[in-house]
Amino acid sequence: MNIEEKPKRAAVRPGFSVLLVVSVIAAALLGACTRPASKSPAGNSLERSPVITVNQVWVTQGSGIYVIGHSSLPNDECLQTELLANNQAVDWWPGVCITADSNQWEI
């Protein structure tokens, strides 16, 4: 390696990780909104909204994306995932349902 050469880094744009985090949170919140149409909003006034938190995101070029977090959802609830690039869903993202285990989740 020449002195002028810089070590190669993963080619991840700064907004990519933020978009991933926002997409995971938005998908999870939309998936958690399962209130039946016949139930009035006033009946839900004492219920708390679910909390979904992304703790860490690792992006490794050629290897993958790893995201971990926690939520207040019950263990069997599904967190739907979607990855966007330029406001479009990418084809290679698995779009899997993540279930929490003791309020922890990972993908």
Backbone bond lengths (Angstrom), bond angles and torsions (degrees), N, CA, C in turn:
res aa  C-N    CA-C-N  psi(-1)  N-CA   C-N-CA  omega(-1)  CA-C   N-CA-C  phi
1 M - - - 1.451 - - 1.517 108.15 -
2 N 1.328 115.65 127.42 1.454 120.24 175.48 1.517 109.57 -70.46
3 I 1.311 115.31 156.12 1.462 119.59 -179.90 1.524 110.41 -63.29
4 E 1.366 117.02 -33.71 1.457 119.77 -179.01 1.525 112.48 -71.96
5 E 1.343 118.23 -22.01 1.458 120.76 -177.72 1.520 110.80 -73.46
6 K 1.293 114.94 138.52 1.460 120.20 176.00 1.517 108.20 -98.36
7 P 1.329 117.99 147.71 1.463 119.20 176.48 1.523 110.17 -62.06
8 K 1.335 115.60 145.50 1.460 120.38 -179.96 1.516 109.66 -74.13
9 R 1.308 115.15 139.81 1.462 121.66 177.91 1.519 108.48 -119.71
10 A 1.290 114.56 162.26 1.463 119.64 176.67 1.524 108.89 -62.68
11 A 1.312 115.67 134.93 1.461 120.89 -178.03 1.523 110.14 -85.41
12 V 1.312 116.50 73.12 1.461 121.72 179.52 1.518 107.67 -114.68
13 R 1.307 114.98 122.65 1.459 119.24 178.88 1.525 109.69 -70.41
14 P 1.331 118.34 145.76 1.471 121.13 -177.07 1.520 114.00 -54.86
15 G 1.306 118.68 -37.99 1.454 120.94 -178.07 1.512 114.04 -76.15
16 F 1.324 117.51 -14.44 1.466 122.02 -175.98 1.522 111.87 -62.62
17 S 1.335 117.53 -47.84 1.466 120.86 -179.25 1.520 111.24 -65.98
18 V 1.314 116.75 -40.36 1.458 120.49 179.28 1.522 109.82 -64.57
19 L 1.331 116.74 -41.73 1.454 120.84 178.90 1.516 110.61 -62.87
20 L 1.334 117.21 -39.33 1.457 121.26 177.52 1.519 110.18 -61.48
21 V 1.306 117.19 -47.99 1.461 121.80 -178.75 1.525 110.46 -61.62
22 V 1.319 116.81 -47.02 1.459 120.57 -179.87 1.525 110.28 -63.54
23 S 1.329 117.11 -39.38 1.467 120.66 179.74 1.515 111.33 -64.33
24 V 1.333 116.96 -43.03 1.466 120.70 179.35 1.525 110.08 -62.98
25 I 1.322 117.03 -45.28 1.467 120.53 -179.19 1.526 110.63 -65.24
26 A 1.327 117.39 -45.66 1.468 120.35 -179.20 1.519 110.99 -63.48
27 A 1.334 117.01 -43.47 1.465 119.96 179.72 1.524 110.76 -63.87
28 A 1.313 116.33 -39.16 1.463 119.80 -179.83 1.525 111.05 -67.17
29 L 1.308 116.86 -41.76 1.463 119.61 179.22 1.524 111.66 -66.45
30 L 1.319 117.00 -40.67 1.462 119.76 178.03 1.523 110.84 -65.63
31 G 1.331 116.80 -38.37 1.463 120.36 178.38 1.514 112.39 -68.72
32 A 1.319 117.31 -25.15 1.464 120.92 -178.49 1.530 112.31 -83.68
33 C 1.311 117.31 -11.22 1.469 121.35 -179.06 1.524 109.61 -85.49
34 T 1.311 116.57 82.67 1.462 120.63 -177.25 1.523 111.34 -117.93
35 R 1.336 118.18 30.24 1.459 121.71 179.79 1.521 109.35 -66.23
36 P 1.325 118.14 126.18 1.463 120.13 177.49 1.520 110.72 -61.10
37 A 1.331 116.37 147.08 1.465 121.01 -177.83 1.520 111.74 -63.94
38 S 1.339 117.56 -26.75 1.461 120.11 -177.83 1.523 113.03 -79.38
39 K 1.314 118.17 -12.31 1.461 121.43 -178.66 1.524 108.99 -88.89
40 S 1.302 116.86 127.41 1.459 120.14 -176.51 1.521 110.88 -74.35
41 P 1.346 117.61 147.72 1.455 120.91 177.01 1.522 112.14 -59.23
42 A 1.335 118.07 -30.82 1.466 120.78 179.80 1.520 110.66 -63.49
43 G 1.328 117.61 -30.23 1.462 121.09 178.78 1.511 112.38 -68.75
44 N 1.318 117.19 -19.12 1.459 121.73 -179.39 1.522 112.52 -98.02
45 S 1.311 118.48 4.00 1.456 120.65 -172.61 1.524 113.17 -63.19
46 L 1.329 118.45 -27.55 1.460 120.67 -179.77 1.525 112.64 -91.22
47 E 1.332 116.99 -12.37 1.456 119.98 179.91 1.522 109.66 -78.89
48 R 1.320 115.93 144.39 1.458 120.66 177.83 1.520 110.08 -86.63
49 S 1.310 115.77 146.26 1.458 120.76 174.45 1.518 108.61 -73.53
50 P 1.330 117.55 146.91 1.462 119.48 178.88 1.524 110.93 -66.67
51 V 1.305 115.83 146.86 1.458 122.33 176.85 1.519 107.28 -111.19
52 I 1.324 116.19 126.30 1.460 121.85 178.30 1.519 106.85 -125.77
53 T 1.323 116.67 122.86 1.455 121.95 -175.50 1.518 110.23 -123.28
54 V 1.330 116.72 133.05 1.460 122.33 172.43 1.518 106.26 -94.87
55 N 1.339 116.57 118.98 1.461 120.62 -178.48 1.524 112.36 -86.71
56 Q 1.330 116.99 -46.84 1.465 120.18 -177.15 1.521 110.32 -146.86
57 V 1.335 115.00 148.91 1.460 122.30 175.23 1.521 107.37 -132.32
58 W 1.334 116.61 127.18 1.467 121.94 173.98 1.513 107.80 -118.02
59 V 1.328 116.71 130.94 1.458 121.78 175.74 1.519 106.87 -122.40
60 T 1.339 116.08 119.74 1.456 121.58 -179.67 1.522 108.11 -121.15
61 Q 1.316 116.82 118.32 1.458 120.96 -177.87 1.520 110.29 -59.75
62 G 1.315 116.36 130.22 1.455 121.77 178.62 1.509 114.28 79.08
63 S 1.319 117.61 -6.15 1.461 120.62 -177.61 1.517 111.68 -116.06
64 G 1.316 117.91 -49.46 1.453 118.90 178.76 1.511 114.35 151.99
65 I 1.315 113.30 -172.95 1.460 123.08 179.66 1.520 107.21 -123.20
66 Y 1.321 116.85 131.68 1.461 122.27 -178.84 1.522 107.32 -126.16
67 V 1.329 115.93 126.04 1.464 121.33 -178.29 1.520 108.11 -129.85
68 I 1.341 117.23 132.12 1.463 120.65 175.70 1.524 109.12 -128.62
69 G 1.323 115.22 153.73 1.449 119.82 178.89 1.506 111.57 -170.68
70 H 1.325 115.18 -168.97 1.459 120.48 177.88 1.529 108.94 -142.17
71 S 1.320 115.48 164.17 1.461 119.88 -178.75 1.517 110.02 -150.85
72 S 1.322 114.74 167.89 1.461 120.46 175.62 1.527 110.74 -99.51
73 L 1.318 117.41 9.93 1.459 121.50 179.08 1.524 110.50 -73.27
74 P 1.328 117.55 152.23 1.468 119.87 174.19 1.530 110.35 -61.49
75 N 1.334 116.41 158.08 1.460 121.18 -174.99 1.525 114.64 -57.39
76 D 1.320 119.69 -30.69 1.458 120.27 -176.80 1.528 114.00 -92.36
77 E 1.310 118.09 1.10 1.464 120.44 178.86 1.526 110.04 -72.02
78 C 1.318 115.30 151.58 1.462 122.08 -175.95 1.530 110.72 -104.57
79 L 1.324 116.31 131.07 1.461 122.23 171.01 1.525 106.35 -102.28
80 Q 1.328 117.38 110.74 1.461 120.76 178.44 1.520 108.84 -80.19
81 T 1.324 117.23 142.84 1.458 120.97 -179.07 1.518 110.50 -117.94
82 E 1.322 114.40 150.32 1.452 121.63 175.74 1.521 107.39 -153.85
83 L 1.317 116.91 138.40 1.459 121.60 178.39 1.520 108.16 -115.12
84 L 1.331 115.65 128.22 1.457 121.13 -177.72 1.516 110.92 -112.59
85 A 1.320 115.34 143.80 1.461 122.86 170.58 1.523 105.77 -132.68
86 N 1.310 117.19 123.69 1.469 122.04 -175.79 1.527 111.50 54.85
87 N 1.331 115.65 42.77 1.469 123.29 178.66 1.523 114.20 62.95
88 Q 1.324 117.21 20.40 1.464 122.28 177.57 1.523 108.56 -126.24
89 A 1.332 116.46 140.30 1.468 120.37 177.09 1.528 109.11 -66.03
90 V 1.333 116.68 134.29 1.465 120.29 177.42 1.527 109.29 -82.92
91 D 1.332 116.18 143.97 1.464 121.64 -175.94 1.523 113.01 -68.51
92 W 1.329 117.87 -32.19 1.457 120.28 -171.87 1.530 113.63 -82.02
93 W 1.326 118.24 -10.79 1.470 120.14 179.32 1.526 109.11 -71.06
94 P 1.341 118.49 134.49 1.471 119.94 -173.75 1.525 114.81 -67.56
95 G 1.313 120.08 -23.83 1.462 121.62 179.46 1.515 112.72 59.19
96 V 1.308 116.75 40.08 1.460 121.63 -175.93 1.522 111.64 -85.81
97 C 1.313 114.50 163.60 1.454 122.37 174.26 1.529 107.39 -92.80
98 I 1.315 116.83 123.58 1.466 121.44 178.87 1.519 107.79 -101.24
99 T 1.321 116.93 129.78 1.461 120.00 175.38 1.519 109.16 -107.46
100 A 1.308 115.05 142.81 1.461 120.81 -179.54 1.522 110.02 -80.37
101 D 1.317 115.47 146.99 1.460 122.29 174.73 1.520 106.23 -125.31
102 S 1.315 117.30 112.40 1.471 122.64 -175.36 1.529 110.32 54.67
103 N 1.335 115.27 43.33 1.465 124.13 178.79 1.523 114.39 69.34
104 Q 1.331 119.28 6.69 1.462 123.01 177.46 1.528 108.56 -106.92
105 W 1.325 117.68 145.97 1.457 121.69 176.00 1.522 109.40 -143.06
106 E 1.331 116.01 158.19 1.465 121.13 178.08 1.518 109.99 -156.45
107 I 1.313 115.02 153.12 1.458 121.64 173.62 1.513 108.16 -144.65
